[in-house]
């Protein structure tokens, strides 16, 4: 079955809690993207994405990092001391989805005017040239 693209939901805190309690994986996979894009409280959104970055399912973990990049894009607020170690850990651990993590870090750097993971990103780009 092909992917179905639809706009990300605007979720209330109650709806977010309900999704987390449901353990419905397809909803949880989309959750950090919806929260990162649409939730008005950046701190709540950041904290949820950080929490989901430790989720057992790899797809949720990757989307949690993307959710952080959405917060950077839409709210221009993130806490560097919290976000940096999480995204660098994801960059180290995610082989299959590494390109998505790299894109997320580049977006975070762009919108937050940060320079995190520069050495790791240069190394990844150099390695990609030889693959």
C-alpha positions in Angstrom: 0.0 0.0 0.0 1.3 3.4 -0.9 1.7 6.3 1.4 -1.2 8.6 2.0 -0.3 12.2 2.5 -2.6 14.4 4.5 -2.2 17.7 6.5 -0.8 17.3 10.0 -3.5 17.5 12.6 -3.9 20.3 15.1 -4.1 18.4 18.4 -5.1 19.5 21.9 -3.2 18.3 24.9 -6.0 15.9 25.7 -5.8 14.4 22.2 -2.1 14.1 22.5 -2.5 12.2 25.8 -5.1 10.0 24.3 -2.8 9.1 21.4 0.1 8.3 23.7 -2.2 6.1 25.9 -3.7 4.3 22.8 -0.4 2.8 21.7 -1.8 3.1 18.1 1.6 3.1 16.3 0.4 4.9 13.2 -0.9 7.8 15.3 2.2 7.9 17.5 4.4 7.9 14.3 2.7 11.1 13.2 2.4 12.7 16.7 5.8 14.4 16.8 5.3 15.9 13.4 1.8 17.2 14.2 3.0 18.6 17.5 6.2 20.1 16.0 4.3 21.8 13.2 1.1 22.9 14.9 1.2 22.9 18.7 1.3 26.5 20.0 3.4 25.8 23.1 7.0 25.2 21.8 8.3 24.0 25.2 5.5 21.3 25.4 6.2 20.3 21.8 10.0 20.2 22.4 9.6 18.1 25.6 7.3 15.7 23.9 9.6 15.3 20.9 12.5 14.7 23.3 10.5 12.0 25.1 9.5 10.4 21.8 13.1 10.3 20.7 13.5 7.4 23.1 10.5 5.5 21.9 11.0 1.8 21.1 9.9 2.2 17.4 12.6 3.7 15.2 10.0 5.5 13.0 8.8 7.4 16.0 12.3 8.3 17.1 13.2 9.6 13.6 10.0 11.6 13.5 10.7 13.0 16.9 13.9 14.6 15.5 12.0 15.9 12.6 9.4 17.3 15.0 12.2 19.3 16.6 13.1 20.7 13.2 9.5 21.7 12.7 9.5 23.5 16.0 12.6 25.4 14.9 10.9 26.3 11.6 7.6 27.3 13.1 8.4 28.7 16.5 12.1 29.6 16.2 12.6 28.3 19.8 14.4 25.3 21.2 16.7 24.7 24.1 20.1 24.0 22.7 21.4 22.2 25.8 18.5 19.8 25.6 18.2 19.4 21.9 21.8 19.1 20.8 22.7 15.8 22.6 19.5 14.2 21.4 20.0 15.0 17.7 23.6 14.1 17.8 22.7 10.7 19.4 20.2 10.1 16.7 22.7 10.9 14.1 25.1 8.3 15.5 22.4 5.6 16.0 20.2 6.0 12.9 21.7 4.3 9.9 18.6 3.6 7.8 17.2 7.1 8.3 20.4 9.0 8.7 19.6 11.3 5.8 16.4 12.4 7.5 18.3 13.2 10.7 20.9 15.2 8.7 18.1 17.2 7.1 16.5 17.8 10.5 19.9 19.0 12.0 20.5 21.3 9.0 17.0 22.8 9.4 17.5 23.3 13.1 20.8 25.0 12.5 19.3 27.2 9.8 16.2 28.4 11.8 17.9 28.6 15.2 21.1 30.0 13.8 23.0 27.2 15.5 26.0 25.2 14.4 25.4 21.9 16.0 26.9 18.7 14.6 29.1 20.6 12.1 32.0 18.1 12.4 29.6 15.1 12.1 27.8 16.6 9.2 31.0 17.3 7.3 32.1 13.7 8.0 28.8 12.3 6.7 28.9 14.5 3.6 32.5 13.3 2.9 31.6 9.7 3.5 28.5 10.0 1.2 30.8 11.2 -1.6 32.7 7.9 -1.5 29.7 5.7 -1.3 
